[in-house]
Amino acid sequence: MATAPEATAFDRGVRPLLQALLLDRADAVLSFRPDPTLQGRIDELASKSTEGELTVEERAEYEGYVRANKFIAILRRQAQRILRVSS
């Protein structure tokens, strides 16, 4: 887990790039949802993780989805900022 200073530094470091990339795509980023098949797999792995039943391979897969989710959350936060500023 990132520390507050690390998270702040990361946010400050990527904000200008994300703003440039998301300027015309903020609505699409905010409405993004994984397809039902992928969401089902993530839910399955999350359940197995909670129960302590993941294999080594499943844990690696699940950790990849968790990292992707964190990245998507960063994109969404920046998209929300862009929409607030442009309103």
N, C-alpha and C positions, 0 to 999 in steps of 0.2 A: 504494500500500500504506500502511495506517495505521501510525503510529508506536505504540510501546508506551503512552506516556501518552495518546495519542488513543484507542486501543482501550480502555484502562482507563476513561477518562472516559465514552466511549460506553456501555460496559457498565454502569457505575454509574448513568448517566442513564436508561437504559431498563429496568434490572432490575426496579424496583418495578411498572412497568406490565406488563411481560411476566409477572411472577409472578401478578399479578391476572388477566390474560387466560388464562394457561395452567394455573391451579390445577386445574381439572377436565378439562383436555384434554392433559395431559403425555404420556400413553400414545399418543394419536392423533398428536401431533407427532413422537414418536420413531419411530412405525411408518410415517410418510408416505413414499411413493415416487412419483416422477412416473410417469405412464402410459407404457406401452412405446413408443408413437408419439413422444411428447415426448422420452423418453430416447434413442431412436434418432436424432432430429434433433440433440440435444445432442452425442451421440457423433460424429455425422458432422461437425459444425462443429468439434469438438475435434480430430479427425483432420486436417481441412483446415487448422486453425490451426497445428498442429504442423508441417505440411508447407509452411506459408507460402502457402497457396492460397485464402485467404478473399477474397471480394469486399468492397467497402466496406460493402455492405448486410449481408452475412453477418457481418462483424466486429461491426457494431452489434448484430445479433441475438445473437451469441455473448456479447458483453459484457453484454447484458441477462440472459442465463441465468447468467453468472458472478456478477453482483450478486445475483440471486435465490438462488443457491446459498449465497452468504455470509449472506444474511438467514436462510435456512432453518437454516444452521449455528448462528447466534445463537439462534434459537428452540429448537433441539435442546439446546444447552448449558444454556439456562435451564430447559428441561423436565427435564433430568437433575438439575439442582440441586434443583428442586422435589420430585422423587421421592426424592432422597437425604434431604432435610430431613423429608419426611412419613413416611419409613419408621421 
